[in-house]
Amino acid sequence: MTPVAILAVFCATMAAIAVWRLATDDRRDRVDVGSALTVVGITVLAALWAALEEGWLTSIGRGTLGVLGACLVGAGVVLMVRYWDDPPEPNCS
């Protein structure tokens, strides 16, 4: 396994943890959603890097991974920056 593939596996593990914590947390906010999107986007970009190193996908597949990863990271960063200073929503339960 190449170092890039190991990085992609590590990122996938971190993305799974981020999504799991987002799904199970009762007090999540938009910053949490943004950070999870960013981690998932970084995972997609790491998979793109591994695909480039190993020659796994066609150019269309690589382009799709690149655009998807960039969009996820961009959306996550926008959510984190936009809602960083917003007060947390009150817990209604």
Backbone bond lengths (Angstrom), bond angles and torsions (degrees), N, CA, C in turn:
res aa  C-N    CA-C-N  psi(-1)  N-CA   C-N-CA  omega(-1)  CA-C   N-CA-C  phi
1 M - - - 1.447 - - 1.530 107.63 -
2 T 1.305 115.28 129.94 1.462 119.91 -178.54 1.524 110.32 -76.23
3 P 1.328 117.30 160.00 1.469 119.71 177.98 1.528 113.08 -59.45
4 V 1.321 117.03 -32.91 1.468 119.55 178.88 1.524 110.66 -67.78
5 A 1.313 117.17 -39.02 1.464 120.53 177.27 1.526 110.67 -66.41
6 I 1.325 116.99 -37.83 1.471 120.00 176.42 1.523 110.06 -63.58
7 L 1.331 117.23 -39.95 1.465 120.95 176.29 1.522 110.80 -62.02
8 A 1.326 117.29 -42.22 1.463 120.79 179.63 1.532 111.06 -64.04
9 V 1.321 117.08 -39.14 1.472 120.30 177.75 1.525 110.36 -66.58
10 F 1.326 117.11 -41.82 1.461 120.54 177.39 1.526 110.65 -61.51
11 C 1.328 116.82 -45.03 1.469 120.26 179.03 1.526 111.11 -63.34
12 A 1.322 117.26 -38.96 1.471 120.40 177.82 1.521 111.10 -63.65
13 T 1.322 116.97 -37.30 1.466 120.62 176.79 1.526 110.44 -64.80
14 M 1.316 116.59 -45.34 1.464 120.40 178.98 1.529 111.38 -64.67
15 A 1.335 117.07 -37.23 1.463 120.53 177.46 1.524 110.89 -65.42
16 A 1.320 116.87 -40.81 1.462 119.96 178.09 1.522 111.25 -63.22
17 I 1.326 116.44 -40.74 1.468 120.05 177.27 1.525 110.70 -64.29
18 A 1.337 117.64 -43.31 1.470 121.38 -179.59 1.522 111.61 -63.15
19 V 1.322 116.61 -43.71 1.466 119.77 179.91 1.531 110.33 -68.69
20 W 1.325 117.61 -39.07 1.467 120.91 178.15 1.523 110.71 -62.11
21 R 1.330 116.75 -45.76 1.464 119.65 -179.73 1.520 110.93 -66.07
22 L 1.323 117.08 -35.66 1.457 120.54 177.52 1.526 110.85 -65.72
23 A 1.310 116.23 -40.10 1.466 120.53 -178.28 1.520 112.76 -72.20
24 T 1.325 117.67 -29.49 1.464 119.58 -174.82 1.525 113.60 -100.81
25 D 1.315 118.90 -7.19 1.463 121.26 -177.14 1.526 110.27 -85.03
26 D 1.316 116.55 130.60 1.459 121.01 178.86 1.521 112.21 -81.49
27 R 1.326 117.48 -21.42 1.463 120.89 -175.17 1.534 111.87 -111.35
28 R 1.313 118.01 38.47 1.458 120.62 -179.91 1.525 110.27 -76.85
29 D 1.315 114.94 154.14 1.457 120.13 176.35 1.525 108.47 -134.29
30 R 1.323 116.00 -173.24 1.468 120.12 -175.85 1.520 112.37 -68.33
31 V 1.309 118.05 -27.72 1.465 120.71 176.95 1.526 109.67 -66.94
32 D 1.322 117.62 -38.13 1.465 121.26 176.30 1.532 111.01 -63.64
33 V 1.323 116.07 -41.07 1.466 120.26 177.32 1.529 109.74 -64.17
34 G 1.328 116.86 -42.12 1.457 120.59 178.89 1.515 112.81 -63.51
35 S 1.316 117.06 -40.61 1.464 119.02 179.37 1.532 110.88 -68.88
36 A 1.325 117.70 -36.58 1.464 119.93 176.66 1.529 110.72 -66.02
37 L 1.323 117.41 -41.46 1.465 120.23 176.92 1.525 111.41 -62.12
38 T 1.320 116.55 -39.97 1.461 120.47 179.66 1.525 110.91 -64.57
39 V 1.312 117.34 -43.44 1.466 120.63 179.81 1.529 110.66 -65.08
40 V 1.319 117.53 -41.65 1.465 120.51 178.13 1.533 110.12 -65.19
41 G 1.329 117.01 -40.20 1.461 120.38 177.71 1.518 112.47 -63.47
42 I 1.318 116.83 -40.89 1.468 120.51 176.92 1.535 109.93 -63.90
43 T 1.318 116.83 -36.43 1.459 120.43 176.77 1.528 110.89 -63.08
44 V 1.317 116.76 -42.91 1.466 120.52 178.70 1.528 110.14 -63.77
45 L 1.328 117.02 -40.87 1.466 119.83 178.47 1.523 111.81 -67.91
46 A 1.328 117.93 -34.78 1.466 120.50 174.84 1.527 110.47 -66.50
47 A 1.331 117.24 -37.48 1.467 120.41 175.83 1.530 110.50 -65.85
48 L 1.329 116.66 -36.35 1.465 120.56 175.22 1.522 110.57 -62.20
49 W 1.309 116.84 -44.27 1.455 120.96 179.01 1.535 110.74 -61.11
50 A 1.331 116.17 -43.38 1.459 119.93 177.54 1.526 110.74 -63.70
51 A 1.330 117.04 -39.34 1.462 120.49 178.54 1.526 111.28 -65.47
52 L 1.320 116.72 -36.76 1.460 120.10 176.76 1.523 111.38 -66.89
53 E 1.326 117.30 -41.48 1.462 121.59 -179.50 1.528 111.86 -67.30
54 E 1.325 116.17 -38.82 1.460 120.83 -173.80 1.527 113.56 -96.21
55 G 1.334 117.25 -12.28 1.462 120.17 -178.56 1.521 112.85 69.59
56 W 1.338 116.88 38.37 1.458 120.90 -175.13 1.517 114.43 -77.00
57 L 1.314 117.99 -37.27 1.461 120.55 -170.57 1.527 111.53 -115.36
58 T 1.318 114.38 164.59 1.455 119.84 173.14 1.526 108.85 -76.72
59 S 1.300 116.01 173.81 1.468 119.11 -179.55 1.532 111.58 -65.16
60 I 1.311 117.26 -31.16 1.471 119.86 177.18 1.524 110.18 -67.47
61 G 1.310 117.05 -42.91 1.467 120.90 177.73 1.513 111.94 -64.03
62 R 1.323 116.76 -41.27 1.465 119.92 177.86 1.518 111.04 -65.25
63 G 1.321 116.11 -41.76 1.467 119.37 177.70 1.516 112.22 -63.21
64 T 1.321 115.89 -40.07 1.463 120.47 177.99 1.518 110.94 -63.09
65 L 1.334 116.93 -45.03 1.466 119.90 177.71 1.525 111.04 -62.42
66 G 1.316 116.93 -41.11 1.463 120.16 -179.97 1.515 112.41 -63.30
67 V 1.322 116.52 -46.59 1.471 120.48 -179.91 1.522 110.72 -66.54
68 L 1.331 117.06 -43.50 1.465 120.64 179.57 1.526 111.02 -62.05
69 G 1.334 116.91 -46.35 1.463 120.29 179.30 1.510 112.58 -62.57
70 A 1.331 116.63 -43.67 1.468 120.09 179.67 1.527 111.39 -64.99
71 C 1.319 117.12 -39.78 1.470 120.23 178.75 1.530 111.56 -66.13
72 L 1.330 117.15 -41.73 1.463 119.85 179.13 1.523 111.62 -64.92
73 V 1.327 116.61 -44.66 1.472 119.58 178.46 1.523 109.63 -64.22
74 G 1.320 117.41 -43.92 1.465 120.44 179.71 1.522 112.48 -61.48
75 A 1.326 116.53 -44.96 1.472 119.90 179.25 1.522 110.69 -64.72
76 G 1.320 117.06 -39.88 1.464 120.06 179.05 1.517 112.36 -64.49
77 V 1.319 116.44 -43.32 1.468 119.98 179.42 1.522 110.41 -66.00
78 V 1.317 117.47 -40.75 1.472 120.11 178.55 1.524 110.32 -61.69
79 L 1.321 117.85 -44.05 1.469 120.31 178.62 1.528 111.35 -62.32
80 M 1.328 116.78 -43.46 1.465 119.08 -179.02 1.527 111.51 -65.40
81 V 1.315 116.76 -43.77 1.471 120.10 -177.80 1.529 110.58 -69.23
82 R 1.324 116.73 -42.72 1.469 120.36 -176.15 1.531 112.06 -66.48
83 Y 1.324 117.76 -40.64 1.464 120.44 -171.99 1.521 113.30 -107.80
84 W 1.312 118.65 15.78 1.465 121.49 -176.65 1.526 112.12 -61.13
85 D 1.325 118.02 -42.67 1.468 121.55 -175.21 1.517 114.15 -94.71
86 D 1.322 118.45 0.98 1.462 120.08 179.04 1.521 109.61 -69.96
87 P 1.320 116.51 139.63 1.480 118.20 176.81 1.520 109.75 -68.09
88 P 1.319 116.71 149.31 1.478 118.75 179.28 1.519 110.51 -65.84
89 E 1.329 114.57 148.24 1.456 119.42 179.44 1.516 109.09 -71.16
90 P 1.333 117.38 141.47 1.480 119.03 179.71 1.521 110.94 -65.54
91 N 1.310 114.22 146.04 1.454 120.73 178.49 1.530 108.12 -82.90
92 C 1.328 116.53 116.65 1.466 121.27 -173.90 1.532 112.51 -84.15
93 S 1.290 119.08 -5.68 1.469 118.75 -176.58 1.494 112.96 -91.10
